[in-house]
Amino acid sequence: MPGTCVVGLQWGDEAKGKIVDLLGDGFDLVVRYNGGANAGHTVVVNGKSFKLSLLPTGVIRPNVTSVIGNGVVVYPPRFIEEMESLAKGGIDLAGKLFVSDHAHVIFPYHMEEERVLESGTEGKIGTTGRGIGPCYQDKVGRRFAIRVGELLRPDHLRERLKFIVPHKNKVLAALSSGAKAFDADQLAAEYGAYAERLRPFVRDTALYLHDALKANKRFIFEAAQGSLLDVDHGTFPFVTSSSSLPSGIWGGTGVPAKFVQRIIGVVKAYTSRVGQGPFPTELDNELGQRIREIGNEYGTVTRRPRRVGWLDTVAVRHTAALSGADEITIMLLDVLSGLPELKICTGYELDGERIGYFPSDAYLLERVKPVYETVPGWSEDITKARALSDLPAAARRYIDRVAELVGLKVSVVSVGPDREQTIMV
């Protein structure tokens, strides 16, 4: 059976989790292939909210097996915390969740390294402070990296940490006189205890997924962050540390690209981003604050206020092409209700010249000026709409115009956080 990928086409927080959850019953496995505990998903079922940052959204569905692939970086305390939270909500993950033994592990020294690097006045990326970037740096550097499977071997883990921790302490001390120092034996004991909690869930997920392919199981791949944060194709250097485009699936899970035959691009009805970096359509004003409050634009993981702005179709066209999107979904359309008029970015001016492409290098993007098209808004509450015909004419025109500008059909429109608050087009 063909696989499907759900990928955000903006700077993340597009409500990808809701789409994965909505489609979940049509699949056997939900597979997360990149990122770490910095990627927040909120799924609302019958008014009950589940907040996840590391576990795949599929864990909410009882008949779906969830997999954390090797491309993800894992912070064990967060894994255990989310698992326990779901257990309190009546969700048993035994035999329904697996984490790759080749996924890399985040340690407290990764977080301290990130804290020190982000504490200066220059060169800040605007990270979540969860140790994601330093962990990926160690993965690529190889020498100081530890994978999940290594946690299950206490003597080996202690030996590795006795080699790694002195180096980390030296680096941290050189970066800041106030940096925290770490003890290898203490970390070995702490993570050894975490390992026993993780042990039932750890396996060679690449092998498991290939067995599932042979058994014609149906896959849905869940991206973390958004395409504009992809380490190769995003607004560098203000990006994440992994491949958030569908191109990350092969490396992040071991499943070849030929098995992914449907790609759903998730688009918020406006734009938001977290952290530093250029944002051409940003509304740093009272209107932006209104959208932020109505849309609850605060980080699922950090509760940091997100920056918000008008929908940027130049950026979405760019990421839709990079991701190979077959269709798009428009999320949080209800947040725009009550605005007399809306603006859509249809192009840019760079140094006074009109351009039709997206310059993903941050030093160029920060110089562009958005070119807007103004369209009528609507005053009606649309949260109870369940069909396109239930929407005001202006809302339908907005959907149609976005589809026209992006060049892809709209397959889903979300008018609220609950599963039921969805229009299947």
Secondary structure, DSSP 8 states (H G I E B T S, - for coil): --EEEEEESSSS-S-HHHHHHHHGGG-SEEEE-S--TT--EEEEETTEEEEESSS-GGGGSTT-EEEE-TTSEE-HHHHHHHHHHHHHTT---TTTEEEETTSEE--HHHHHHHHHHHSSSSS-----SSSHHHHHHHHHH-TT--BHHHHT-HHHHHHHHHHHHHHHHHHHHHH-TT-----HHHHHHHHHHHHHHHGGGEE-HHHHHHHHHHTT--EEEEEEEEGGG-TTTSSTTSS-SS--STTHHHHHHS--GGGEEEEEEEEESSEEE-SSS--TTB--SHHHHHHHHHTT-B-TTT--B-EEE-EEHHHHHHHHHHHT-SEEEEE-GGGGTT-SEEEEEEEEEETTEEE-S---SHHHHTTEEEEEEEEE---S--TT--SGGGS-HHHHHHHHHHHHHHTS-EEEEE-SSBTTSEEE-
